[in-house]
Amino acid sequence: MGLGVAVAGVATVAIGSVLLYAGGPPPAPPRPKPPAVDQSSAAMKYSATLYRALLEQDAKAYGLPVVHPEEMARIFPAFQEGGGGDRKLKVGGSIQTPHLRLSLLVRKEAGSMEGQAYSADHLVLRIDNLTGKTLAYRVETAVPDEERCASKGVIAQNAIVLFPNQSVSRTECFFRADQRITIKSIDVMEVPRLSGFYLSRLVPGLVLYSPRTSAGHTPPKGTPCPQTVSWRDIRDGADRGEFGWRDVIDFYARHSCAEFAFFPAYRFRTTAAAPLPARPPAPDL
């Protein structure tokens, strides 16, 4: 009897399987659930306690007084000082804004072309910080024939930050008689001194600076940060008008690029009450 019941049971299962799958192959197994996000790790990285500790650690490394989160949370004044349109600047001339003075001069600079060293006259733009404040800045220029400038000489400079009353010089192109440059835009942001060291570690070409004018960028302390965000994502997002220089600079003025990476949803801070560090939105699952 037991054997007969067993056989009958097998037959029943078999018949049920045939009826269930007669219309096609068995259904695919359920999709595995995505791996769980380590919430404890994320919570630690973006905790206010760890952020405070990082500020204290970094301030000490740069020889600064203790920096409190409240200083990094305040709104950083930002300005567009280009005058609302293109401005021509000739050799010997200057343009002054509330924060900067731009002067164009001719100077011999060394360079290398096809492996051969040379010394030639260059158009050199001198940029002076007229204030006692640390400034993140970007001065965008245009020259008549940019291809001619590909082999120009390079001057060591800080292409992103001017510390109080500091000056930098950069090559614009080789000099030609009666040549001028066009000042396209002037962006300035007043930031804390620690922010100046944070921003100086960025690679300018990855954060909306022209390779022609930012060549020679050298951080005053430390080394450039490793690339932790796609430059193409930043460039494409800026080209689409989703965010701009002010947003990217505001983020890295508050976050060390050695620890945090810009995310496209971040915007220039307009309230001191927003939490720090800024946390990217959770990814869609």
C-alpha positions in Angstrom: 0.0 0.0 0.0 2.8 2.4 0.9 4.5 1.7 -2.5 1.2 2.4 -4.3 0.7 5.7 -2.5 4.3 6.8 -3.3 3.8 5.9 -7.0 0.5 7.8 -7.1 2.2 10.8 -5.4 5.0 10.9 -8.0 2.4 10.6 -10.8 0.4 13.4 -9.4 3.5 15.7 -9.2 4.5 14.7 -12.7 1.0 15.4 -14.1 0.9 18.7 -12.3 4.3 19.7 -13.7 3.2 18.9 -17.2 0.0 20.9 -16.8 1.9 23.8 -15.2 4.6 24.0 -17.8 2.8 22.8 -20.9 2.7 26.3 -22.4 6.5 26.7 -22.4 9.7 26.4 -20.3 9.6 26.9 -16.5 9.6 30.5 -15.3 13.0 32.0 -14.5 14.0 32.0 -10.9 13.4 35.2 -8.9 15.9 38.0 -9.6 18.4 38.1 -6.7 18.1 41.1 -4.5 20.9 43.7 -4.9 23.6 43.5 -2.3 22.7 45.5 0.7 24.4 48.9 1.0 26.7 49.1 4.0 24.6 51.7 5.8 27.0 51.9 8.8 30.0 52.7 6.5 28.0 55.4 4.7 26.7 56.8 7.9 30.2 57.0 9.3 31.7 58.7 6.1 29.0 61.4 6.1 28.8 61.9 9.9 29.2 65.3 11.4 31.6 63.9 14.0 34.0 62.5 11.3 33.7 65.8 9.3 34.7 67.8 12.3 37.7 65.5 13.0 38.8 65.8 9.3 38.7 69.6 9.5 40.8 69.6 12.6 43.3 67.1 11.1 43.6 69.1 7.8 43.9 72.5 9.6 46.8 71.1 11.6 48.4 69.6 8.5 48.3 73.0 6.7 49.5 74.9 9.8 46.2 76.7 10.4 44.2 77.4 13.6 41.4 74.9 14.4 38.6 75.2 11.8 35.1 74.6 13.0 32.3 73.2 10.8 30.3 76.4 11.4 33.0 78.3 9.4 32.7 75.8 6.5 28.9 75.9 6.6 28.5 79.6 6.0 27.6 81.0 2.6 30.7 81.9 0.6 30.2 85.2 -1.3 30.5 84.7 -5.0 30.7 87.2 -7.8 30.8 87.5 -11.6 33.0 90.5 -12.3 33.4 90.4 -16.1 31.2 93.4 -16.7 28.6 91.4 -18.6 30.5 91.1 -21.9 33.8 90.5 -23.7 36.5 93.0 -22.9 39.7 93.4 -24.9 43.0 93.7 -23.1 46.1 95.0 -24.9 49.8 94.8 -23.9 50.5 97.3 -21.2 46.8 97.6 -20.3 44.9 96.5 -17.2 41.4 95.8 -16.0 40.4 96.1 -12.4 37.5 94.6 -10.6 36.5 94.8 -6.9 38.7 91.8 -6.2 41.3 91.4 -9.0 43.6 93.4 -11.3 44.5 91.9 -14.7 47.5 93.2 -16.5 48.9 92.0 -19.9 52.6 92.2 -20.6 55.2 90.7 -22.8 57.9 88.5 -21.3 60.5 86.0 -22.5 59.6 82.5 -21.3 61.2 79.1 -21.9 59.4 76.2 -23.5 59.9 73.1 -25.6 58.8 72.3 -29.1 59.3 68.9 -30.7 61.9 68.2 -28.1 63.9 71.4 -28.7 64.2 74.0 -25.9 63.5 77.6 -26.8 63.1 81.0 -25.2 60.5 83.3 -26.8 58.3 86.3 -26.2 55.0 85.4 -24.7 51.8 87.2 -23.8 51.7 86.9 -20.0 48.6 87.7 -17.9 49.3 88.9 -14.4 46.5 88.5 -11.9 46.6 90.3 -8.6 44.4 89.7 -5.6 43.6 93.2 -4.4 42.0 92.0 -1.1 43.1 90.5 2.2 40.8 87.5 1.5 41.4 84.0 0.1 39.8 83.9 -3.3 38.8 81.0 -5.6 38.9 82.5 -9.1 38.6 81.7 -12.8 39.5 84.2 -15.5 38.5 82.9 -18.9 40.2 84.4 -21.9 40.3 83.9 -25.7 43.1 84.5 -28.2 42.9 84.9 -31.9 44.5 81.6 -32.9 44.5 79.1 -30.0 46.3 76.4 -32.0 49.4 78.6 -32.1 49.5 78.4 -28.3 49.8 74.6 -28.0 53.6 74.7 -27.6 53.8 77.9 -25.5 55.9 78.0 -22.4 54.4 77.4 -19.0 54.8 79.3 -15.7 54.2 77.6 -12.4 51.1 79.1 -10.9 48.1 78.4 -8.7 45.3 78.5 -11.4 42.5 78.1 -8.9 43.2 80.1 -5.7 44.8 83.4 -4.8 45.7 83.8 -1.2 45.5 87.3 0.4 47.3 90.0 -1.7 48.9 87.2 -3.8 49.7 87.6 -7.5 50.2 84.9 -10.2 51.3 85.1 -13.8 50.4 82.7 -16.6 51.2 82.5 -20.3 48.4 83.2 -22.7 50.2 82.5 -26.0 53.2 83.5 -28.0 53.5 87.2 -28.6 52.7 88.8 -31.9 52.8 92.6 -32.6 49.6 94.4 -31.6 48.0 91.2 -30.4 45.3 91.4 -27.7 43.4 88.9 -25.6 39.7 88.9 -24.9 38.5 88.6 -21.3 35.5 86.4 -21.5 34.5 86.0 -17.8 35.8 86.7 -14.3 34.5 84.5 -11.5 35.5 85.0 -7.8 34.5 83.3 -4.6 35.6 84.4 -1.1 36.5 81.3 0.9 38.2 80.4 4.2 41.9 79.8 4.1 41.5 76.0 4.6 39.2 76.0 1.5 42.1 77.6 -0.4 44.3 74.6 0.3 41.5 72.2 -0.5 40.7 73.8 -3.8 44.4 74.1 -4.8 44.7 70.3 -4.8 42.2 70.0 -7.6 43.3 69.2 -11.2 42.0 72.4 -13.0 41.3 70.6 -16.3 38.8 68.3 -14.5 36.8 71.1 -12.9 35.9 73.5 -15.7 39.2 75.3 -16.3 40.8 75.7 -19.7 44.0 73.6 -20.1 45.6 76.5 -22.0 45.3 79.0 -19.2 45.6 76.6 -16.2 48.8 74.9 -17.4 51.5 74.9 -14.7 49.0 74.7 -11.8 50.9 73.7 -8.7 49.4 73.3 -5.2 51.2 75.3 -2.5 51.1 72.3 -0.2 50.4 68.7 -0.9 49.9 66.9 -4.2 47.0 66.9 -6.7 44.1 64.7 -5.6 43.5 61.5 -7.4 40.6 61.6 -9.9 37.5 60.4 -8.0 34.9 61.8 -10.3 34.5 61.6 -14.1 35.7 64.9 -15.7 33.3 64.1 -18.5 30.4 64.0 -16.1 31.3 67.5 -14.8 32.0 68.9 -18.3 28.8 67.4 -19.8 26.7 68.5 -16.9 28.1 72.1 -17.2 27.5 72.1 -21.0 23.9 71.1 -20.4 23.5 74.0 -17.9 22.8 71.6 -15.0 25.5 73.1 -12.8 28.5 75.3 -13.2 31.9 76.5 -11.8 30.3 78.0 -8.8 28.6 74.7 -7.8 31.8 72.6 -8.2 34.0 75.1 -6.4 31.5 75.6 -3.6 31.5 71.8 -3.0 35.3 71.4 -3.0 35.7 74.5 -0.9 33.9 72.6 1.9 35.1 69.0 1.2 38.6 67.7 0.8 39.0 66.1 -2.6 41.0 63.4 -0.9 37.9 62.2 1.0 34.8 63.3 -1.0 33.7 63.5 -4.7 31.4 66.1 -6.3 28.0 64.7 -7.3 25.8 66.3 -10.0 22.9 67.0 -7.7 25.0 69.4 -5.6 24.3 73.1 -5.9 25.9 76.3 -4.6 25.1 76.5 -0.9 22.5 79.2 -0.1 21.8 78.3 3.6 24.2 77.7 6.4 21.7 75.3 8.0 22.3 72.5 5.4 24.2 69.6 6.8 27.9 69.0 6.2 29.3 67.0 4.7 26.9 67.1 1.8 25.6 63.6 1.0 24.7 62.4 -2.5 21.2 61.1 -3.0 20.7 57.4 -2.6 21.0 55.5 -5.9 17.9 54.0 -7.5 17.7 50.3 -6.9 
